[in-house]
């Protein structure tokens, strides 16, 4: 279950997304890539956005076996991944262009991760009052 996120437009033209924790205590939210809805778990420990193959294929990103040349370390061990770039990601109205990403096999990544290649391009992200706050 994904807790609804709240986008707040402020007079300073900053956009803020506030995400409540899910029942597991994780911060999950929806995003859009090429108009396709994608679920993410926010992961400040992930250096890049990580997508499983099923999600990546929904917006036309289908790496072939020879594309899996990078090695990444996950909670499940070391796995091969394919490097990718996402032209535009929209997460709760926060838009970031030209985002570095990795595609991992479905069996290695059950949830897509919203990592630092997206988060570091925001003005700030912080845990405040029991919620994760992202601001652009």
C-alpha positions in Angstrom: 0.0 0.0 0.0 1.4 3.4 -1.0 0.5 6.3 1.3 -0.7 9.3 -0.5 1.9 12.0 -0.9 1.0 15.6 -0.7 2.4 18.2 -3.1 2.4 21.8 -1.7 3.1 24.8 -4.0 4.6 27.7 -2.0 4.8 31.4 -2.7 8.6 31.1 -3.2 7.9 28.9 -6.3 9.4 25.9 -4.4 7.5 22.7 -4.8 7.4 20.4 -1.8 6.4 16.7 -1.7 5.6 15.3 1.8 5.5 11.5 2.0 4.2 9.5 5.0 5.8 6.2 5.9 4.0 3.0 4.7 3.1 0.3 7.2 6.7 -1.1 7.0 8.1 2.3 7.8 9.4 2.9 4.3 8.7 5.9 2.1 6.9 4.9 -1.1 5.5 7.2 -3.7 4.4 7.2 -7.3 6.3 8.8 -10.2 6.0 9.1 -13.9 8.5 8.3 -16.6 7.4 9.0 -20.2 3.9 9.3 -18.9 3.9 5.8 -17.4 3.2 5.4 -13.7 6.0 3.9 -11.7 6.1 3.0 -8.0 9.2 3.9 -6.0 10.6 3.3 -2.6 12.7 6.3 -1.6 16.2 5.1 -0.9 18.8 7.7 0.2 21.4 4.9 0.3 21.0 4.1 -3.4 23.4 6.2 -5.6 21.1 6.0 -8.6 17.5 5.4 -9.5 17.1 1.6 -9.8 14.4 0.0 -11.9 13.4 -3.6 -12.3 13.1 -4.9 -15.9 9.3 -5.1 -15.8 8.9 -1.4 -14.8 11.6 -0.2 -17.3 10.0 -2.1 -20.2 6.7 -0.2 -19.6 8.3 3.0 -20.9 10.4 1.3 -23.6 13.7 0.7 -21.8 14.6 -3.0 -22.6 18.3 -3.7 -22.1 19.7 -6.7 -24.0 21.9 -9.2 -22.2 25.1 -7.4 -23.4 24.0 -4.2 -21.8 24.3 -5.7 -18.3 28.0 -4.6 -17.8 27.8 -2.8 -14.4 28.1 -4.5 -11.1 26.0 -3.2 -8.2 25.9 -4.3 -4.6 22.4 -4.8 -3.2 20.9 -6.2 0.0 20.8 -9.5 -2.0 24.4 -9.4 -3.0 26.3 -8.3 -6.1 24.3 -8.3 -9.4 24.9 -7.2 -12.9 22.9 -4.1 -14.1 22.4 -2.1 -17.2 23.2 1.6 -17.2 20.4 3.9 -18.5 19.4 7.6 -18.6 15.9 8.8 -18.1 15.0 11.9 -20.0 12.5 13.2 -17.5 11.1 11.9 -14.2 8.1 13.5 -12.4 7.6 12.5 -8.8 4.7 14.3 -7.2 5.2 17.3 -9.5 9.0 17.5 -8.8 10.5 17.2 -12.3 14.1 16.2 -12.9 15.6 15.8 -16.4 18.4 13.5 -17.6 18.5 11.2 -14.6 21.1 8.4 -14.3 19.5 5.0 -13.6 20.3 1.3 -13.6 18.0 -1.5 -14.7 18.3 -4.7 -12.7 16.7 -8.1 -13.3 13.3 -8.5 -11.7 14.5 -11.2 -9.3 17.2 -8.9 -7.9 15.0 -5.8 -7.4 11.4 -6.2 -6.2 10.8 -2.5 -5.7 12.0 0.4 -7.9 14.3 2.7 -5.9 14.3 6.5 -6.0 18.0 7.1 -5.4 20.4 10.0 -5.2 20.6 10.5 -9.0 17.1 12.0 -8.6 17.2 13.2 -4.9 20.5 15.1 -5.1 19.1 17.3 -7.9 16.4 18.6 -5.5 16.9 21.7 -3.3 16.6 19.4 -0.2 15.2 16.2 1.2 14.8 15.5 4.9 13.0 13.6 7.5 10.7 16.0 9.5 7.7 15.4 11.7 7.5 11.7 10.8 7.4 12.4 7.1 10.0 12.5 4.3 10.0 16.0 2.7 11.4 16.6 -0.8 11.7 20.1 -2.1 12.5 21.6 -5.5 
